[in-house]
Amino acid sequence: MIVSLRLRLLLWLLIPLAPFVAISASLSYRSARQTADLIQDHALLASAQVIAGAISWQDGVPHVSVPPAALELLASTKQDQVYYQVITDHDKLLAGRPDFPKALRFPRSSPAFHSIEYDGQALRVVSAVRTLYDNRQLRSVAIMVGQTIRSHDQMLADLWHPALQRQIAMLLLAIALVVIGLTMELRPLMNLKDQLAMRDATSLSPIKPGQLQLELRPIVEALNQTIQRLNAQVAAQKRFITDAAHQLRTPLTLIDSQIQFARRLDDESRRAEVMQALQESSRNMTDLTNKLLLLSQAEAANTTAFLKHPVELIALAASVLEEIVDLAQRKNIDLGFDTAIEQAWVMGNQALLSAMLMNLVDNAIRYTPANGKVTVTLACDGGWIELTVGDNGPGIPAEVRDRVFERFFRNAAAGQAGTGLGLAIVKEIVIAAQGTVTLDSSARGGEQARGLTVTVRLPSCQPPPG
């Protein structure tokens, strides 16, 4: 496979141009040959006509005296040889060579021209017939004049070679112009290559197109879009690292303080209390670390690192509720699942969608008082699958509902556990699945507004084949 752009463009030029030059050269050769044939044939016919004009009756018998002018008409610089024959219809030779081919005598139409091999040479011959009438006698005389074709071939070369040279020169000029033009027109692209090679490894600033041609500017635009996405990704990673460092610093400091305090205690009962608090701090830090890792995965869900495939939400929801039912039972919360559809297929990553639903149900159970109620509902609304998680807990005030999707923002009571990452994770996963998430009060009819309903809408898709 040819990988050079110059060679490929040259091929695109030569593929139509070479046949054109070949056809043009062939037509030029044909035209030059016709011209050379016409000139030689005209001279041969003129010579034959002069000889025919010299035939006369003498004593009732045709005679001919070939004038020198007849042969001078065929004089050439190439020293062509001239042959002729004058013969009657009774095969009486009046003049010329006796061994001329008989097939040339008395053609059906006069004059007639032939190309033959004679005496080891290529010969062009004209055959003409003159009718004589005298003393009530009608006689026919055939005049044949032939000439070698050395001057004819020289004339053909003189006519054709300049045209052929012009065609070849045009082809070579086109190739040279393509090579030179490509070299000059590719210079802005080479400058762009140098600009990219000289950039700092950490630079994510947009590329300037400079004098790049209009057709090549989409390449720069695509590169700048990629750089923009990389900038967003790098910014997200930096934000994640900053948030993680900030959030992990406090529990690590607390754990270190508890360890140092436990070392100074002599009272075993007090030390046991500190160890229990240390264990709780360790659990909280583990939960925070897991949530941070899940948030990182949710932010990367739009990349190819997380392959998307059809996911059935009814089975997924049943599995998640089975895992979290123990937490609900410990608080005596009525955890229910309601759906009127048989299947709910969406496109996404199964692990992340499971984490999304787990966070929604976990938040609902965590913030709903004992003996409360949490219900998960799945419905189909046109081309969308609607997943709702509702509870009858204290709810979220309307003025802070937009902020609950921010990282580490918590609307919990003092001393209530939580990382402030649950809904932020939910939002990132829903966005990656091309869906929307909204919050609303769970109040019904005239009830006082309380509780919370989280509604997630995801575009439905076809189930996998088979």
Number of C-alpha atoms within 10 A of each C-alpha: 4 8 7 9 11 17 13 13 15 17 15 11 15 16 11 10 15 15 11 14 18 14 12 15 20 14 13 19 19 14 15 20 19 13 16 22 19 13 14 21 21 14 21 26 25 18 27 29 18 18 25 23 14 14 18 16 13 9 7 10 10 19 18 17 13 21 13 11 12 21 20 12 16 21 16 12 8 13 11 16 15 17 18 22 22 29 24 20 14 9 12 12 16 20 16 16 13 14 9 18 12 9 7 18 23 22 15 9 9 13 16 18 20 12 14 16 11 15 9 7 13 15 21 23 24 28 25 25 25 16 12 14 12 12 7 6 9 9 15 16 24 24 28 31 29 28 25 23 20 18 19 23 15 14 18 20 17 13 18 20 15 12 17 19 12 13 19 16 12 14 18 12 12 16 17 13 12 17 16 13 13 15 13 12 13 16 14 17 18 14 15 19 11 11 12 12 10 9 12 9 8 6 9 16 12 14 15 13 18 11 12 19 13 9 7 12 16 12 13 16 15 11 14 17 13 14 17 15 13 13 15 12 14 13 12 15 15 12 12 18 14 12 15 15 11 11 17 15 11 12 16 14 11 14 18 13 13 17 15 11 13 19 11 9 13 9 9 10 10 12 18 13 12 18 16 12 14 19 13 13 17 16 12 16 19 12 14 20 16 12 20 23 14 20 23 17 18 25 21 18 22 18 11 8 9 16 12 17 15 17 23 18 20 20 11 16 21 12 13 17 19 9 11 15 17 12 14 23 14 10 15 15 20 16 20 14 14 12 14 9 10 8 16 25 20 23 20 24 19 19 11 23 22 17 19 25 22 20 20 22 26 19 16 27 27 18 22 22 16 16 13 18 20 23 17 22 17 24 19 18 12 9 11 18 22 21 23 22 23 26 29 23 20 16 23 19 15 11 7 12 15 11 15 18 20 16 18 17 17 19 17 14 8 6 6 11 12 18 18 19 21 27 23 22 26 24 22 23 28 21 16 19 21 13 18 16 19 13 19 18 20 20 17 9 6 6 8 10 17 18 22 24 24 20 19 22 22 25 19 21 17 11 15 9 4 3
